[in-house]
């Protein structure tokens, strides 16, 4: 389980839409809404960051980006 008190980057492999701090991190990083993030996760069929990123690109919400921290 993720620790919400840890102030570093969220889990680098997955995004949990149930964790507000992770949703805030990723929506800020990609400059998207919570609804767009949820839509991309649904399209990706996965919570894996790379798959969600690719779904966001496919939906036209973001441009391809490096996922390096």
N, CA, C and O atoms as CSV, one atom per row, in Angstrom:
chain,resi,resn,atom,element,x,y,z
A,1,UNK,N,N,0.840,-1.184,0.000
A,1,UNK,CA,C,0.000,0.000,0.000
A,1,UNK,C,C,0.882,1.244,0.000
A,1,UNK,O,O,1.910,1.289,0.675
A,2,UNK,N,N,0.477,2.230,-0.748
A,2,UNK,CA,C,1.226,3.477,-0.790
A,2,UNK,C,C,1.116,4.219,0.528
A,2,UNK,O,O,0.122,4.090,1.243
A,3,UNK,N,N,2.131,4.991,0.843
A,3,UNK,CA,C,2.131,5.789,2.053
A,3,UNK,C,C,1.854,7.243,1.683
A,3,UNK,O,O,2.707,7.885,1.069
A,4,UNK,N,N,0.674,7.788,2.043
A,4,UNK,CA,C,0.340,9.161,1.665
A,4,UNK,C,C,1.200,10.210,2.358
A,4,UNK,O,O,1.202,11.370,1.946
A,5,UNK,N,N,1.932,9.825,3.405
A,5,UNK,CA,C,2.796,10.781,4.099
A,5,UNK,C,C,4.145,10.943,3.419
A,5,UNK,O,O,4.876,11.892,3.704
A,6,UNK,N,N,4.479,10.026,2.525
A,6,UNK,CA,C,5.730,10.111,1.781
A,6,UNK,C,C,5.584,11.209,0.754
A,6,UNK,O,O,4.617,11.208,-0.009
A,7,UNK,N,N,6.507,12.138,0.712
A,7,UNK,CA,C,6.395,13.308,-0.149
A,7,UNK,C,C,7.138,13.183,-1.468
A,7,UNK,O,O,7.214,14.154,-2.221
A,8,UNK,N,N,7.686,12.016,-1.766
A,8,UNK,CA,C,8.350,11.803,-3.044
A,8,UNK,C,C,7.336,11.551,-4.141
A,8,UNK,O,O,6.138,11.760,-3.946
A,9,UNK,N,N,7.804,11.106,-5.282
A,9,UNK,CA,C,6.906,10.773,-6.379
A,9,UNK,C,C,6.045,9.575,-6.006
A,9,UNK,O,O,6.486,8.706,-5.255
A,10,UNK,N,N,4.818,9.522,-6.526
A,10,UNK,CA,C,3.981,8.347,-6.278
A,10,UNK,C,C,4.597,7.101,-6.897
A,10,UNK,O,O,5.577,7.180,-7.637
A,11,UNK,N,N,4.017,5.966,-6.589
A,11,UNK,CA,C,4.447,4.693,-7.158
A,11,UNK,C,C,4.724,4.896,-8.642
A,11,UNK,O,O,3.867,5.394,-9.373
A,12,UNK,N,N,5.886,4.525,-9.079
A,12,UNK,CA,C,6.290,4.826,-10.454
A,12,UNK,C,C,5.673,3.889,-11.491
A,12,UNK,O,O,5.786,4.143,-12.691
A,13,UNK,N,N,5.027,2.815,-11.051
A,13,UNK,CA,C,4.482,1.852,-12.008
A,13,UNK,C,C,2.987,1.996,-12.256
A,13,UNK,O,O,2.511,1.717,-13.356
A,14,UNK,N,N,2.246,2.428,-11.243
A,14,UNK,CA,C,0.785,2.427,-11.326
A,14,UNK,C,C,0.200,3.717,-10.769
A,14,UNK,O,O,0.825,4.425,-9.980
A,15,UNK,N,N,-1.028,3.997,-11.211
A,15,UNK,CA,C,-1.766,5.148,-10.707
A,15,UNK,C,C,-3.013,4.622,-10.015
A,15,UNK,O,O,-3.789,3.872,-10.607
A,16,UNK,N,N,-3.202,5.015,-8.769
A,16,UNK,CA,C,-4.403,4.626,-8.039
A,16,UNK,C,C,-5.372,5.802,-8.038
A,16,UNK,O,O,-5.098,6.834,-7.426
A,17,UNK,N,N,-6.492,5.651,-8.716
A,17,UNK,CA,C,-7.496,6.717,-8.738
A,17,UNK,C,C,-8.216,6.842,-7.400
A,17,UNK,O,O,-8.957,7.802,-7.188
A,18,UNK,N,N,-8.009,5.888,-6.497
A,18,UNK,CA,C,-8.602,5.967,-5.166
A,18,UNK,C,C,-7.763,6.802,-4.205
A,18,UNK,O,O,-8.222,7.153,-3.118
A,19,UNK,N,N,-6.548,7.117,-4.602
A,19,UNK,CA,C,-5.636,7.905,-3.759
A,19,UNK,C,C,-5.599,9.349,-4.275
A,19,UNK,O,O,-5.045,9.618,-5.341
A,20,UNK,N,N,-6.192,10.274,-3.512
A,20,UNK,CA,C,-6.284,11.672,-3.947
A,20,UNK,C,C,-4.922,12.281,-4.276
A,20,UNK,O,O,-4.792,13.028,-5.245
A,21,UNK,N,N,-3.915,11.963,-3.475
A,21,UNK,CA,C,-2.590,12.554,-3.712
A,21,UNK,C,C,-1.986,12.053,-5.023
A,21,UNK,O,O,-1.251,12.793,-5.677
A,22,UNK,N,N,-2.277,10.822,-5.419
A,22,UNK,CA,C,-1.782,10.324,-6.707
A,22,UNK,C,C,-2.523,10.991,-7.862
A,22,UNK,O,O,-1.913,11.368,-8.863
A,23,UNK,N,N,-3.835,11.133,-7.722
A,23,UNK,CA,C,-4.624,11.807,-8.752
A,23,UNK,C,C,-4.127,13.245,-8.907
A,23,UNK,O,O,-3.963,13.717,-10.032
A,24,UNK,N,N,-3.885,13.944,-7.804
A,24,UNK,CA,C,-3.368,15.320,-7.876
A,24,UNK,C,C,-2.014,15.370,-8.577
A,24,UNK,O,O,-1.772,16.240,-9.414
A,25,UNK,N,N,-1.138,14.437,-8.233
A,25,UNK,CA,C,0.198,14.409,-8.833
A,25,UNK,C,C,0.116,14.242,-10.353
A,25,UNK,O,O,0.698,15.026,-11.102
A,26,UNK,N,N,-0.615,13.211,-10.801
A,26,UNK,CA,C,-0.647,12.898,-12.231
A,26,UNK,C,C,-1.456,13.909,-13.024
A,26,UNK,O,O,-1.081,14.224,-14.153
A,27,UNK,N,N,-2.545,14.428,-12.484
A,27,UNK,CA,C,-3.307,15.434,-13.227
A,27,UNK,C,C,-2.491,16.714,-13.358
A,27,UNK,O,O,-2.566,17.397,-14.380
A,28,UNK,N,N,-1.713,17.042,-12.331
A,28,UNK,CA,C,-0.844,18.226,-12.418
A,28,UNK,C,C,0.290,17.978,-13.417
A,28,UNK,O,O,0.584,18.833,-14.253
A,29,UNK,N,N,0.916,16.819,-13.326
A,29,UNK,CA,C,2.050,16.496,-14.215
A,29,UNK,C,C,1.635,16.562,-15.678
A,29,UNK,O,O,2.380,17.071,-16.516
A,30,UNK,N,N,0.442,16.047,-15.988
A,30,UNK,CA,C,-0.012,15.997,-17.379
A,30,UNK,C,C,-0.968,17.126,-17.742
A,30,UNK,O,O,-1.409,17.217,-18.887
A,31,UNK,N,N,-1.292,17.982,-16.783
A,31,UNK,CA,C,-2.202,19.108,-17.017
A,31,UNK,C,C,-3.537,18.642,-17.612
A,31,UNK,O,O,-3.989,19.133,-18.646
A,32,UNK,N,N,-4.146,17.678,-16.919
A,32,UNK,CA,C,-5.428,17.112,-17.342
A,32,UNK,C,C,-6.376,17.107,-16.151
A,32,UNK,O,O,-5.961,17.363,-15.020
A,33,UNK,N,N,-7.646,16.817,-16.404
A,33,UNK,CA,C,-8.629,16.734,-15.323
A,33,UNK,C,C,-8.685,15.312,-14.757
A,33,UNK,O,O,-8.194,14.361,-15.365
A,34,UNK,N,N,-9.289,15.199,-13.589
A,34,UNK,CA,C,-9.486,13.890,-12.963
A,34,UNK,C,C,-10.345,13.011,-13.885
A,34,UNK,O,O,-10.109,11.809,-14.001
A,35,UNK,N,N,-11.335,13.618,-14.531
A,35,UNK,CA,C,-12.206,12.878,-15.435
A,35,UNK,C,C,-11.441,12.339,-16.646
A,35,UNK,O,O,-11.685,11.219,-17.096
A,36,UNK,N,N,-10.510,13.150,-17.169
A,36,UNK,CA,C,-9.693,12.693,-18.298
A,36,UNK,C,C,-8.781,11.544,-17.871
A,36,UNK,O,O,-8.576,10.593,-18.625
A,37,UNK,N,N,-8.240,11.636,-16.669
A,37,UNK,CA,C,-7.393,10.562,-16.151
A,37,UNK,C,C,-8.195,9.273,-16.006
A,37,UNK,O,O,-7.723,8.201,-16.384
A,38,UNK,N,N,-9.404,9.371,-15.460
A,38,UNK,CA,C,-10.259,8.192,-15.299
A,38,UNK,C,C,-10.648,7.605,-16.656
A,38,UNK,O,O,-10.681,6.385,-16.819
A,39,UNK,N,N,-10.939,8.463,-17.619
A,39,UNK,CA,C,-11.283,7.998,-18.967
A,39,UNK,C,C,-10.111,7.242,-19.594
A,39,UNK,O,O,-10.298,6.200,-20.223
A,40,UNK,N,N,-8.906,7.775,-19.417
A,40,UNK,CA,C,-7.720,7.121,-19.976
A,40,UNK,C,C,-7.459,5.781,-19.308
A,40,UNK,O,O,-7.080,4.819,-19.976
A,41,UNK,N,N,-7.659,5.708,-17.990
A,41,UNK,CA,C,-7.467,4.435,-17.294
A,41,UNK,C,C,-8.471,3.404,-17.812
A,41,UNK,O,O,-8.127,2.241,-18.022
A,42,UNK,N,N,-9.698,3.836,-18.012
A,42,UNK,CA,C,-10.724,2.922,-18.536
A,42,UNK,C,C,-10.359,2.452,-19.944
A,42,UNK,O,O,-10.480,1.267,-20.257
A,43,UNK,N,N,-9.912,3.384,-20.793
A,43,UNK,CA,C,-9.523,3.017,-22.163
A,43,UNK,C,C,-8.324,2.079,-22.149
A,43,UNK,O,O,-8.262,1.127,-22.927
A,44,UNK,N,N,-7.367,2.354,-21.256
A,44,UNK,CA,C,-6.160,1.524,-21.176
A,44,UNK,C,C,-6.468,0.141,-20.607
A,44,UNK,O,O,-5.772,-0.829,-20.906
A,45,UNK,N,N,-7.507,0.057,-19.790
A,45,UNK,CA,C,-7.824,-1.211,-19.140
A,45,UNK,C,C,-6.798,-1.604,-18.104
A,45,UNK,O,O,-6.632,-2.778,-17.775
A,46,UNK,N,N,-6.110,-0.590,-17.597
A,46,UNK,CA,C,-4.994,-0.844,-16.695
A,46,UNK,C,C,-4.687,0.406,-15.888
A,46,UNK,O,O,-5.052,1.515,-16.278
A,47,UNK,N,N,-4.008,0.219,-14.753
A,47,UNK,CA,C,-3.555,1.362,-13.966
A,47,UNK,C,C,-2.059,1.617,-14.160
A,47,UNK,O,O,-1.477,2.452,-13.467
A,48,UNK,N,N,-1.442,0.907,-15.090
A,48,UNK,CA,C,-0.015,1.078,-15.368
A,48,UNK,C,C,0.211,2.448,-16.020
A,48,UNK,O,O,-0.466,2.802,-16.986
A,49,UNK,N,N,1.158,3.204,-15.489
A,49,UNK,CA,C,1.412,4.570,-15.938
A,49,UNK,C,C,1.625,4.646,-17.445
A,49,UNK,O,O,1.016,5.488,-18.105
A,50,UNK,N,N,2.468,3.794,-18.001
A,50,UNK,CA,C,2.772,3.821,-19.433
A,50,UNK,C,C,1.502,3.616,-20.261
A,50,UNK,O,O,1.309,4.299,-21.267
A,51,UNK,N,N,0.647,2.700,-19.858
A,51,UNK,CA,C,-0.576,2.427,-20.613
A,51,UNK,C,C,-1.556,3.594,-20.518
A,51,UNK,O,O,-2.218,3.930,-21.500
A,52,UNK,N,N,-1.650,4.212,-19.343
A,52,UNK,CA,C,-2.517,5.380,-19.190
A,52,UNK,C,C,-1.972,6.539,-20.016
A,52,UNK,O,O,-2.737,7.242,-20.677
A,53,UNK,N,N,-0.664,6.743,-19.983
A,53,UNK,CA,C,-0.031,7.784,-20.793
A,53,UNK,C,C,-0.374,7.581,-22.269
A,53,UNK,O,O,-0.782,8.521,-22.952
A,54,UNK,N,N,-0.209,6.359,-22.751
A,54,UNK,CA,C,-0.489,6.071,-24.161
A,54,UNK,C,C,-1.964,6.293,-24.492
A,54,UNK,O,O,-2.292,6.764,-25.581
A,55,UNK,N,N,-2.850,5.956,-23.561
A,55,UNK,CA,C,-4.283,6.194,-23.778
A,55,UNK,C,C,-4.573,7.697,-23.832
A,55,UNK,O,O,-5.375,8.139,-24.655
A,56,UNK,N,N,-3.932,8.482,-22.968
A,56,UNK,CA,C,-4.112,9.941,-22.991
A,56,UNK,C,C,-3.657,10.521,-24.327
A,56,UNK,O,O,-4.305,11.412,-24.877
A,57,UNK,N,N,-2.546,10.015,-24.841
A,57,UNK,CA,C,-2.055,10.455,-26.157
A,57,UNK,C,C,-3.076,10.071,-27.224
A,57,UNK,O,O,-3.415,10.882,-28.086
A,58,UNK,N,N,-3.562,8.835,-27.164
A,58,UNK,CA,C,-4.541,8.362,-28.139
A,58,UNK,C,C,-5.842,9.150,-28.105
A,58,UNK,O,O,-6.489,9.335,-29.136
A,59,UNK,N,N,-6.221,9.609,-26.928
A,59,UNK,CA,C,-7.430,10.416,-26.781
A,59,UNK,C,C,-7.202,11.874,-27.176
A,59,UNK,O,O,-8.154,12.646,-27.287
A,60,UNK,N,N,-5.946,12.245,-27.388
A,60,UNK,CA,C,-5.622,13.611,-27.784
A,60,UNK,C,C,-5.527,14.592,-26.629
A,60,UNK,O,O,-5.537,15.804,-26.845
A,61,UNK,N,N,-5.435,14.083,-25.394
A,61,UNK,CA,C,-5.367,14.967,-24.226
A,61,UNK,C,C,-3.959,15.487,-23.950
A,61,UNK,O,O,-3.790,16.569,-23.388
A,62,UNK,N,N,-2.954,14.714,-24.347
A,62,UNK,CA,C,-1.564,15.127,-24.145
A,62,UNK,C,C,-0.736,14.735,-25.361
A,62,UNK,O,O,-1.148,13.916,-26.183
A,63,UNK,N,N,0.440,15.340,-25.452
A,63,UNK,CA,C,1.435,14.958,-26.449
A,63,UNK,C,C,2.324,13.886,-25.820
A,63,UNK,O,O,2.464,13.848,-24.597
A,64,UNK,N,N,2.924,13.020,-26.624
A,64,UNK,CA,C,3.838,12.016,-26.054
A,64,UNK,C,C,4.931,12.694,-25.219
A,64,UNK,O,O,5.498,13.711,-25.619
A,65,UNK,N,N,5.206,12.114,-24.069
A,65,UNK,CA,C,6.193,12.669,-23.140
A,65,UNK,C,C,7.091,11.563,-22.635
A,65,UNK,O,O,6.739,10.384,-22.661
A,66,UNK,N,N,8.254,11.971,-22.177
A,66,UNK,CA,C,9.110,11.043,-21.466
A,66,UNK,C,C,8.503,10.835,-20.085
A,66,UNK,O,O,8.007,11.782,-19.473
A,67,UNK,N,N,8.538,9.633,-19.607
A,67,UNK,CA,C,7.994,9.362,-18.267
A,67,UNK,C,C,9.076,9.320,-17.217
A,67,UNK,O,O,8.852,8.836,-16.108
A,68,UNK,N,N,10.240,9.819,-17.552
A,68,UNK,CA,C,11.342,9.888,-16.585
A,68,UNK,C,C,10.959,10.849,-15.478
A,68,UNK,O,O,10.273,11.845,-15.708
A,69,UNK,N,N,11.404,10.542,-14.292
A,69,UNK,CA,C,11.111,11.394,-13.126
A,69,UNK,C,C,11.998,12.601,-13.117
A,69,UNK,O,O,11.899,13.433,-12.215
